[in-house]
Amino acid sequence: MLQLTRTRATGLREEKHLEENGRKPRFLVCVDCGEEFVFTASAQDYFEEKGYYQSPKRCKACHSKHKRGTQESINTSR
């Protein structure tokens, strides 16, 4: 729920962004923790710019944990 509150706080910025590019913030569910998170219009632009055409699967917290776990497994395998 904290992320929904954060979205309301940035709502004006997102509304302005929506007018510029026609995208709307999307609510997604994290595959790791099951919590709902917001895929903002600006994040959608960033993903497209980087060539990522799939929506994120994980919330920010789980993405960081997953990335750290992947890095640790690479370091221990050397």
N, C-alpha and C positions, 0 to 999 in steps of 0.2 A: 504493500500500500504506500510506502514511502515514495516510491518512484512516481506514483500517480499524483501525489501532492507536488512533487518537483515539477511535473509536467504542467500543472496548473500555474505554477510560479513562472514558467517560461512560456506560457500560453500566448502572450502577446507577440513574442518573438517568432513563435511557430506560426501564428496567424499571418504575420507579415511575410514569412517565408512561403507560406501556402499561396499567397497571392502572386508571388514571383514565379514559382515553378509548378504549381498545381498539385503538389503532393500533400498528403495528410499524414500525421503521425499514426503509426500502426501499433496495436497492442499484440505482443507475442508472448508465448509461454516458454520458459527456459526448460530445456530437455534434462538438465541436471537436477535443479531444485524444484521445478514445477511452478515457480512464481511468475507472475505476469510482469513484463517489462515493456518499456516504450521504445519503439524504433522510430526516432524523430525524423521529420522531413529532411533536416540537414544531414543526419546520419545516412539516410537513404541516398542523398546526393553524393556523400563521401564514398559510400560503397560502390556506387555506379562509376564514379571517377577513378577509383582504384581497380575497376574491372571485376568486382565481386557482384555477381548477379543473383546470388541466393541471400535470403534474409539471414540474420544471425540466429544461431540456435541457442546461445547462452546469454544470460544476463551479464552485466559487467563484472559482478563479483565472481560468478562461476567461470567466466572467461579468463579472469586473472588466475584463479586457482588451477584451471586446466592448463594454461600456458606455463605456470610455474612447475606443474607436475611433468609436463612434456620436457621442459628444460632440464629438470632434475634427472629424468630417465636418460637423457642424452649424455649428461655429465657422468653418471655412474656407469654407463656402458663403455666408457673409454678406458 
